[in-house]
Structure formats: C-alpha cells, structure tokens
C-alpha cells in the first residue's frame, strides 16, 4: 500500500486525486467557507496571534488552501504532501513533505488518514498481496498489532490494523503548540467495525478492486475512536452533518417567492442549497467524522469534548 500510493510512480505522486474521487473540498466551496468560520473561532480563542497557521496534511493539489488565500495577512498557509508542488499554486502557500514542528492555529487532515497505509489481518496472520491484487497468507501478527486488534477490533475474521493511523495522527496533533487539530474522514467505531473490512480503491470516479500497482487510490475506513484516543484528550468526535450545521451550513431550499422577485438570486441560492445538502447527506459526505483536538484553547464543541 505504501509503495502503491507514495512510492516512485505511486498514485498520490503521479496522479491528481480530484480526477479520481470526490471529497467535501471538491464538492462545494461551502466546505471551505465552513472552515473559514472554524478558523475565525480558533483565531479568537488564540487572541489573534501575529501569525495564524493553517496546515493542510494530505493537501492534494492545494484546493482547500487555495480557497483560503487572501483571507487575512496574518494567515500562513502550508500544504503538506509528498507529491511535487503543482504548477499554478499561489505563491503564498508553502509546500512541504512533512508538517512544520510548531503550529499555532489550525491543522487540517481532510481524508488523509484513510490513505495512511495499513495491514490487513485474517485469523491472526497478515494478508500478503502481489502487484496484481492476488492475496495470500502472510506471517503471524506482531505483538503490537495483536494488542491493537485485541482492544480496537476484537471481532470478525478480517480486520484492518489501525495502529499506523493512530501513530500518524498522534504525531500530527503533537505539532500543534496552540490551536486545533481537525481530521475529517470516513470511518467506524469499535461496536460497528465492518466484518469483512473496508479496503477498496477508486479510479476515475469508480470503485475498483484494490490492486497495488499505482493506478488507483487504495483506501480503508478509519477506526476513528482509536485515532481519537491516540491524539489524546480532550477531543470531540461528531459527524460532519453535526459539525457543518453548527458552522452555519443548513442546506435549506430558498423560499419559492424569491424566484419571482429575484430569479437569478433564486437559482444561485438553489444551487448553494443543493451543494450544502450533499455535504450534509447522512448517507454520503454528511456521515464523515470530524475529530477535533483543541490544544491550549477551548474547543468549539466544549459540551461534546471527551476529557
């Protein structure tokens, strides 16, 4: 998985992810608007520092940060991605292979953790796979992975070991000196782990078999409760539907009367409502999880925080 996604010729090195799958960032500028409102809350909680960081891990081609360019002269935008810097990216966006050591502001990871490579286990043994996707029985599970499975994925014949995601997220949260770390991803909780796992792939907008040859996005849902514990308390874990509604996204259709008084405005409002509805859809993007870790500030969702 590591080689297929990030090795020479790997999917995220050679391809433009937006050409293959659709995230909340790509679905609508409404998502970026919600992030701007969240950033304003973080800025206020930090008492408006001289430099306010926004760091996007797994930034794709910088689509989200590009939408934030010009928001404030105090905002420092940093994209973290293993691929080369894309042509035409605004010069104000830094492009780094690893997150900065010390962040004051907002750290984002939108559909990053699902692409952190992991191992698949069946009946206590790793699943080996060749470049054509053919699976075979591998070696026995390591003690560390066995301990993770015992705590976080105790049932089912096939499991996906989330320990690498936990470590990656804990390291990311640790870079925030003061501010908020936010992971947005599709995932599951301990009591609802999928019996057969979730490993799959996407190519050109279609779900395809997870063949690790670099031609497709190989992904698996995130054990969000495990990642939350790894990032450390306090944290908040809520659905995207809940989070976006709290940030002012409602998806309500405009009043029909507007069509007669301002037809163009009605069409624009109707399009915005449709985009918002997609972001809030409980059977789609709205079911994504938002995992928030405040560091040295009050959480925007204090009532939901786990201490």
Buried (B, 14 or more C-beta within 10 A) or exposed (E): BEBBBBBEEBBBBEBEBEEBBBBBBEBBEBBBBBBBBBBBBBBEBBEEEEEBBBBBBBBBBBBBBBBBBEBBEEBBBBBBBEBEBBEEBEEBBBBBEEBBEEBBBBBBBBBBBBBBBBBBBBEEEBBEBEEEBEEEEBEEBEEEBBEBBEEBBEEBEBBBBBBBBBEBBBEBBBBBEBBBBBBBBBBBBBEEBBEEBBBBBBBEEEEBEBBBBBBBBBBBBBBBBBBBBBBBEBBBBBBBBBBBBBBEBEBEBBEEEBBEEEEEEBEEBBEBBEBBBBBBBEEBBBBBBBBBBBBEBEBBBEEBBEE
